[in-house]
């Protein structure tokens, strides 16, 4: 079974998946993250907030495929030409940000199916729920067939709610809980960003798509490896 198929199956079976943002546009790092002892299910190549260009994404995707690791790209735009050009780089799927309506999600899915007419069901398709508008339209998103996971972007959700990116405030946490509960009740996979020490809490709250940064791993490693400084 291919990496993307394993990833999709885990979500269908309600098992947590670990999705790591590589943070650096480096194929060697992607190859390292594929080591079984690390427990990573998919690597995200971040074209929205990160630095990889199309050529570097192609190289990183190749390293992931050769290492048996599912490779996803977070797009910088849901425009059709962006989706098509990314999918042609050999990736396993896309994470689509900046969506407010289910119609936008359907349009993005249509592009995926156009690019992969014979194996679209083997591709991973994730939408970000990261605005008050997307939250308001959640039932419409849940009615779209073909979405593998709904990824809550807490920082942008907070900003859209007028809280300047502070997602710890009660109104934002209430919105996050509502998205988690309603998505779970609809039989769909849902997830969010996790930080060191809180992944178990998010799993208990219903999250299955667990997104985190390789930079957090570096910080954990640095704290556990004290270096004497003269």
ABEGO torsion letter per residue (X at the ends): XBAAAAAAAAAAAGBBBBBBBAGBBBAAAAAAAABAAAGBABBBBBAAABABBAAAAAAAAAAAAAAGBBBBBBBABABAAAAAAAAAAGBAEBBBBGBABAAAAAAAAAAAAAABAAAAAABBBBBBBABAAAAAAAAAAAABBGBABBBBBAAAAAAAAGAGGBAABAAAAAAAAAAAAAAAAAGBBBBBBBBBGAAAAAAAAGBABBBBBAAAAAAAAAAABBBBBX
